[in-house]
């Protein structure tokens, strides 16, 4: 966009300013690394260094040909700004960023020097150019004082020159009798009166013009200050426009957080309603607790009775087991006795069988 400052190079650095009281210590003007940009105004052909911390301009330095950027360490550099009456310092994260910034500073400083030389050459050409001729039909009277042309001075301000009438030539001796005739005397008196009236009008117009010039200068100064303020505001708005996506994302996160908090609040309200219902049923719960306590007591008594019965049954079981063991022992003895008797009967049968065989 023509006529508006545009960023032409940007980097990030920590910004410092010299302590105005001691002129030795550095005071940090940013809590963290911020964007530092070179801006170019094509209308005024001006280069500036601008940096914003949020919405506050912490650097607003116009580059002039007599400025010098000095590297004081591997990652730190500084320059003095006589207009702002301060010294700025930048701390970079790497040596490469410092070297790149110093290179751009020297490049734009040289461009500012060339622009200043062109501007001075243009002013000298305007100062040396011949004044324009007065248009035909506005020829001055031979006795009317001539007003010198208004010229711009070297500084570019318009100063009105004082009107100094040229010395009038005395009439010659041969024309003396001619000028003293009554008719010519009245004519010259009328001409002189007209010239005096014109001179008074010109003086009044000159005073009014001088007053108007002063008023115009004041208005021009006010307009220039307003334009400078608007340039600064535009620069701040342009820098702020780069932060709009971050602000939008933060707004989205805040909206999500608010929704989560609202949902949590609704859940807590429902939980409070449930707690109120539970408090209303406290008496019923207490009665149920008393009833359950009584049942538990009765159950414990019944359990004790059952334990006693279980102990008696266990004792009877042990006695029965002892009786069974004794019965088993008696049964084994009887079986052993029967086995012996059966063996004896078998031998007896075998003996009888042999005897029967022998007798036959």
URHUPE-V910224 format. One record per pair of residues at least 24 apart in sequence whose C-alpha atoms are under 7 Angstrom apart, sorted by the first residue. I is the first residue (numbers start at 0). GAP is how many residues later the second one is. Records with the same first field share a line. If there is no record, write none. Layout:
I=GAP  GAP
This chain:
2=38  39  40
3=37
4=34  35  36  37
5=33  34  35
6=30  31  32  33
7=30  31  32
8=28  29
9=25  26  27  28
10=24  25  26
11=24
12=77  78  79
13=76  77  78
14=74  75  76
15=72  73  74
16=69  70  71  72
17=68  69  70
28=29
44=70
45=66
46=61  65
54=181
62=46
63=45  48
64=44  45  47  48
68=33
126=25
143=51
159=50
